[in-house]
Amino acid sequence: MTGYRSAMMAGDSELIAALRKLRPSIGVATQSFVQDAATVAWEDDAHVEKRRRVFGEKRDLFTAFFEQAGLEYLSTEAGFYLWVSVPDGDDEAYALRLMEEGVIVAPGRAFGAGGEGYVRIALVPGLEDCKLAIQRWAGLEERA
């Protein structure tokens, strides 16, 4: 359900009470179909293991490529984003060069000053599309 932004809040009762008051002022209600799908998903843990495996396969593909290409990256075992250090430090220009190759990443500066010099890769495309992105990215690195 990537992109549906379905979650829960847990914590101190006073904090939750404050968030409950604040939430209507800063956001909108999640669509009912997302709420229904989330309810079904939260009641089934089998899909969790499958998704972990799928994201792990994608992560392994990219990290193997990064290591082979000599690209530094932030290692993680969770989530579906990878952060890669940009060789020349200009994350925006690097993201644009990748986009010209058909590889879409986000320049790190879009997420604040701490992201400068990195690009963020979302592991949401299918496995075959990830392989294609790596092939195209490798071509860019070879020409650099």
ZAKOLZA-482986 format. One record per residue (C-alpha): residue in three letters; z, x, y. Coordinates in nm, 2 decimals. Each point is the difference from the previous one (the first is absolute). Layout:
<pt resn="Ala" up="Z" east="X" north="Y"/>
...
# end
This chain:
<pt resn="Met" up="0.00" east="0.00" north="0.00"/>
<pt resn="Thr" up="-0.07" east="0.29" north="0.23"/>
<pt resn="Gly" up="-0.03" east="-0.12" north="0.35"/>
<pt resn="Tyr" up="0.19" east="-0.32" north="-0.04"/>
<pt resn="Arg" up="0.32" east="0.16" north="0.15"/>
<pt resn="Ser" up="0.24" east="-0.19" north="-0.22"/>
<pt resn="Ala" up="0.35" east="0.14" north="-0.02"/>
<pt resn="Met" up="0.37" east="-0.09" north="0.01"/>
<pt resn="Met" up="0.29" east="0.11" north="0.21"/>
<pt resn="Ala" up="0.33" east="0.11" north="-0.15"/>
<pt resn="Gly" up="0.30" east="0.14" north="0.18"/>
<pt resn="Asp" up="0.33" east="-0.06" north="0.18"/>
<pt resn="Ser" up="0.04" east="-0.38" north="0.07"/>
<pt resn="Glu" up="0.04" east="0.06" north="0.37"/>
<pt resn="Leu" up="-0.33" east="0.20" north="0.01"/>
<pt resn="Ile" up="-0.18" east="-0.26" north="-0.20"/>
<pt resn="Ala" up="0.13" east="-0.28" north="0.23"/>
<pt resn="Ala" up="-0.13" east="0.20" north="0.31"/>
<pt resn="Leu" up="-0.34" east="0.05" north="-0.17"/>
<pt resn="Arg" up="-0.02" east="-0.36" north="-0.08"/>
<pt resn="Lys" up="0.05" east="-0.09" north="0.37"/>
<pt resn="Leu" up="-0.25" east="0.27" north="0.11"/>
<pt resn="Arg" up="-0.28" east="-0.06" north="-0.25"/>
<pt resn="Pro" up="-0.14" east="-0.32" north="0.15"/>
<pt resn="Ser" up="-0.03" east="0.17" north="0.34"/>
<pt resn="Ile" up="-0.20" east="0.30" north="-0.13"/>
<pt resn="Gly" up="-0.22" east="-0.13" north="-0.27"/>
<pt resn="Val" up="-0.16" east="-0.29" north="-0.17"/>
<pt resn="Ala" up="0.07" east="-0.17" north="-0.33"/>
<pt resn="Thr" up="-0.18" east="0.14" north="-0.30"/>
<pt resn="Gln" up="-0.27" east="-0.23" north="-0.12"/>
<pt resn="Ser" up="0.11" east="-0.24" north="-0.28"/>
<pt resn="Phe" up="-0.25" east="0.14" north="-0.25"/>
<pt resn="Val" up="0.15" east="0.35" north="0.05"/>
<pt resn="Gln" up="0.35" east="-0.14" north="-0.04"/>
<pt resn="Asp" up="-0.11" east="-0.18" north="-0.32"/>
<pt resn="Ala" up="-0.17" east="0.32" north="-0.14"/>
<pt resn="Ala" up="0.30" east="0.21" north="0.09"/>
<pt resn="Thr" up="0.23" east="-0.23" north="-0.19"/>
<pt resn="Val" up="-0.22" east="0.03" north="-0.31"/>
<pt resn="Ala" up="-0.03" east="0.38" north="0.04"/>
<pt resn="Trp" up="0.38" east="0.05" north="0.05"/>
<pt resn="Glu" up="0.06" east="-0.19" north="-0.32"/>
<pt resn="Asp" up="-0.22" east="0.24" north="-0.21"/>
<pt resn="Asp" up="0.08" east="0.37" north="-0.03"/>
<pt resn="Ala" up="-0.29" east="0.07" north="-0.24"/>
<pt resn="His" up="-0.25" east="0.03" north="0.29"/>
<pt resn="Val" up="0.23" east="0.25" north="0.17"/>
<pt resn="Glu" up="-0.05" east="0.26" north="-0.28"/>
<pt resn="Lys" up="-0.37" east="-0.06" north="0.00"/>
<pt resn="Arg" up="-0.02" east="0.05" north="0.38"/>
<pt resn="Arg" up="0.21" east="0.31" north="-0.02"/>
<pt resn="Arg" up="-0.24" east="0.14" north="-0.26"/>
<pt resn="Val" up="-0.31" east="-0.09" north="0.20"/>
<pt resn="Phe" up="0.13" east="0.15" north="0.32"/>
<pt resn="Gly" up="0.12" east="0.30" north="-0.19"/>
<pt resn="Glu" up="-0.35" east="0.06" north="-0.14"/>
<pt resn="Lys" up="-0.15" east="-0.02" north="0.35"/>
<pt resn="Arg" up="0.27" east="0.23" north="0.14"/>
<pt resn="Asp" up="-0.06" east="0.25" north="-0.28"/>
<pt resn="Leu" up="-0.37" east="0.00" north="0.08"/>
<pt resn="Phe" up="0.05" east="0.07" north="0.37"/>
<pt resn="Thr" up="0.28" east="0.26" north="-0.04"/>
<pt resn="Ala" up="-0.21" east="0.19" north="-0.26"/>
<pt resn="Phe" up="-0.29" east="0.01" north="0.25"/>
<pt resn="Phe" up="0.23" east="0.10" north="0.29"/>
<pt resn="Glu" up="0.14" east="0.29" north="-0.21"/>
<pt resn="Gln" up="-0.35" east="0.11" north="-0.11"/>
<pt resn="Ala" up="-0.13" east="-0.02" north="0.36"/>
<pt resn="Gly" up="0.31" east="0.18" north="0.14"/>
<pt resn="Leu" up="0.10" east="-0.30" north="0.21"/>
<pt resn="Glu" up="0.37" east="-0.03" north="0.07"/>
<pt resn="Tyr" up="0.15" east="-0.35" north="-0.06"/>
<pt resn="Leu" up="0.34" east="-0.17" north="0.00"/>
<pt resn="Ser" up="0.09" east="-0.05" north="-0.36"/>
<pt resn="Thr" up="0.13" east="-0.34" north="-0.11"/>
<pt resn="Glu" up="0.06" east="-0.20" north="-0.32"/>
<pt resn="Ala" up="0.02" east="-0.33" north="0.17"/>
<pt resn="Gly" up="-0.20" east="-0.22" north="0.24"/>
<pt resn="Phe" up="-0.37" east="-0.03" north="0.04"/>
<pt resn="Tyr" up="-0.06" east="0.24" north="0.29"/>
<pt resn="Leu" up="-0.06" east="0.38" north="0.00"/>
<pt resn="Trp" up="0.03" east="0.22" north="0.30"/>
<pt resn="Val" up="-0.23" east="0.30" north="0.02"/>
<pt resn="Ser" up="0.03" east="0.29" north="0.25"/>
<pt resn="Val" up="-0.33" east="0.04" north="0.19"/>
<pt resn="Pro" up="-0.13" east="0.36" north="-0.02"/>
<pt resn="Asp" up="-0.08" east="0.03" north="0.38"/>
<pt resn="Gly" up="0.28" east="-0.23" north="0.11"/>
<pt resn="Asp" up="-0.22" east="-0.26" north="0.17"/>
<pt resn="Asp" up="0.07" east="-0.30" north="-0.21"/>
<pt resn="Glu" up="-0.22" east="-0.24" north="0.20"/>
<pt resn="Ala" up="-0.31" east="0.23" north="-0.02"/>
<pt resn="Tyr" up="0.06" east="0.06" north="-0.37"/>
<pt resn="Ala" up="0.04" east="-0.38" north="-0.07"/>
<pt resn="Leu" up="-0.33" east="-0.05" north="0.18"/>
<pt resn="Arg" up="-0.18" east="0.27" north="-0.20"/>
<pt resn="Leu" up="0.13" east="-0.17" north="-0.32"/>
<pt resn="Met" up="-0.11" east="-0.34" north="0.12"/>
<pt resn="Glu" up="-0.35" east="0.14" north="0.05"/>
<pt resn="Glu" up="0.01" east="0.08" north="-0.38"/>
<pt resn="Gly" up="0.11" east="-0.35" north="-0.07"/>
<pt resn="Val" up="0.37" east="0.09" north="-0.06"/>
<pt resn="Ile" up="0.23" east="-0.20" north="0.21"/>
<pt resn="Val" up="0.34" east="0.15" north="0.09"/>
<pt resn="Ala" up="0.24" east="-0.06" north="0.29"/>
<pt resn="Pro" up="0.06" east="0.28" north="0.25"/>
<pt resn="Gly" up="0.37" east="0.07" north="-0.02"/>
<pt resn="Arg" up="0.05" east="-0.02" north="0.38"/>
<pt resn="Ala" up="-0.06" east="-0.38" north="-0.03"/>
<pt resn="Phe" up="0.35" east="-0.01" north="-0.15"/>
<pt resn="Gly" up="0.17" east="0.20" north="0.27"/>
<pt resn="Ala" up="0.05" east="0.36" north="0.10"/>
<pt resn="Gly" up="0.14" east="0.10" north="-0.34"/>
<pt resn="Gly" up="-0.33" east="-0.09" north="-0.16"/>
<pt resn="Glu" up="-0.21" east="0.24" north="0.21"/>
<pt resn="Gly" up="-0.19" east="0.25" north="-0.21"/>
<pt resn="Tyr" up="-0.01" east="-0.22" north="-0.30"/>
<pt resn="Val" up="-0.22" east="-0.28" north="-0.14"/>
<pt resn="Arg" up="0.14" east="-0.29" north="-0.20"/>
<pt resn="Ile" up="-0.18" east="-0.10" north="-0.32"/>
<pt resn="Ala" up="0.06" east="-0.35" north="-0.14"/>
<pt resn="Leu" up="-0.02" east="-0.02" north="-0.37"/>
<pt resn="Val" up="-0.13" east="-0.36" north="0.00"/>
<pt resn="Pro" up="-0.36" east="0.04" north="-0.11"/>
<pt resn="Gly" up="-0.08" east="-0.02" north="-0.37"/>
<pt resn="Leu" up="0.01" east="0.31" north="-0.21"/>
<pt resn="Glu" up="-0.38" east="0.05" north="0.00"/>
<pt resn="Asp" up="-0.01" east="-0.03" north="0.38"/>
<pt resn="Cys" up="0.28" east="0.26" north="0.02"/>
<pt resn="Lys" up="-0.21" east="0.23" north="-0.21"/>
<pt resn="Leu" up="-0.30" east="-0.05" north="0.22"/>
<pt resn="Ala" up="0.21" east="0.06" north="0.32"/>
<pt resn="Ile" up="0.12" east="0.33" north="-0.15"/>
<pt resn="Gln" up="-0.36" east="0.10" north="-0.09"/>
<pt resn="Arg" up="-0.11" east="-0.06" north="0.36"/>
<pt resn="Trp" up="0.31" east="0.17" north="0.14"/>
<pt resn="Ala" up="-0.06" east="0.30" north="-0.22"/>
<pt resn="Gly" up="-0.35" east="0.02" north="0.14"/>
<pt resn="Leu" up="0.14" east="0.01" north="0.36"/>
<pt resn="Glu" up="0.24" east="0.27" north="-0.10"/>
<pt resn="Glu" up="-0.28" east="0.21" north="-0.15"/>
<pt resn="Arg" up="-0.20" east="-0.02" north="0.32"/>
<pt resn="Ala" up="0.30" east="0.10" north="0.22"/>
# end
